[in-house]
Amino acid sequence: MSDNFLGKGWKFPTKINNKGGFSYSAGVVDIEEAIWIILGTAKGERVMMSSEFGCGIHNLVFEPLNPATIGDIKYHVTEALLRWESRIDVLGVEAESSNGNPNLVLVRIDYRVLANNNYYNMVYPFYFREGAGSR
């Protein structure tokens, strides 16, 4: 069964194929890459799109890494995916700090692709900038 009904778009990150054209992604790969694009884009960053496109987690990079900030990360990720990726049903978002890196939060996203009812998950690494961490 073909996944073309799930959509097709430019490969992320953008790549040139061996014929000199753009490489494309389709199906579930396109959805996963779209999730990375949504979460990796700060609101207002893409001038040609809605100023609301993206995820609000980027406003948290200098916040202290505590339970309130973890809750904010989960909220912003969930809100962004519900708003910008209509091909999935967000089943859960969990976030936890990494034991090995105090400036890294691992965000686990569980989702279901609506078109084929299959379940997937991914882990998105969210890095706090220098100067962040527990206070």
Protein Blocks (a to p, Z undefined) as FASTA:
>chain_A
ZZklnopcddddddddfkopacddehjllmmmmmmmmmmpcghklmmbcfkgccfklmmm
mgccdfklmmmmmmmmmmmmmmmmmkbccfbdcddddfklmkbccdddddddfklopacd
ddddddddehiacZZ
